[in-house]
Amino acid sequence: MTSHEMFGGKVQLYRRGNVWWRAARVGGKRFRESTGHTRLDLAEHVTEEWYLDLRGKLRNGELEPDERTFHSAAEEYVREMRVLTIGMRSEKYVEYLELRLNCHILPYFGAMGLSKITKSVSQSYLVKRIEETIAKTGQRPARSTLLQEIVHVRQILKFSEGKGWIPYVPSLSSELLKKPRPAGAHGSRPKSTISFTRLPVAASPKERAGDGRPIMRICTIMCCFRQTPAYGPTKQPISKSAM
């Protein structure tokens, strides 16, 4: 079959019968159609305009790039996990993974392209997930449950990065998943106060008096009073060796 290349091999012209056809890949999509011309010079002319027009549409966002969806990446990830975890993890691990994917994660992320999943999208998922759970049960889902679901999303994105489907894994951290800080002054850590107490301490046998009575020495012990929100102040002696 007679063929011809343009733009450094990015565009191909080939003959079908007497007519020249053109083919190119733009934004991950493969385009192929007839030029409608039998002469190569005319086919090249219209193909040049056709290719540049496709590039312009891609640059302006009028042409959506063809990319793998999160759903297809998740299916491939689960398929490999079933094999790789044999003898290393419990079968329940993969079962719970599939359960979380099918019940919550895939209905939201499944149709999205991998590059469309960002920190903002994961935040919207958490908000929607919390709202739906409160509407059904009257309670917010556990923090550990939400965290585990976001971990699964990130694992699939990391898997996709390894396959070359996305260039990098975006950050999916969220304020909604951070562990609550202990209550205190302005939300900071509890303050500690230090005091010194003088206590009598028995002397060693070498320091006994002539009548055998032990000599009492006064020893200074530093005590730390730590304010805890739930139980009030607690007293903890601290030895000099710890200072």
Secondary structure, DSSP 8 states (H G I E B T S, - for coil): --EEEEGGGTEEEEEETTEEEEEEEETTEEEEEE---SSHHHHHHHHHHHHHHHHHHHHTT-S-----BHHHHHHHHHHHHHHHTTTTS-HHHHHHHHHHIIIIIHHHHTTSBGGG--HHHHHHHHHHHHHHHHHHHSS---HHHHHHHHHHHHHHHHHHHHHTSSS-------GGGS------GGG----EEEEEEEEEEE--GGG--TTS---EEEEEEEEEEEEETTTEEEEEEE-GGG-
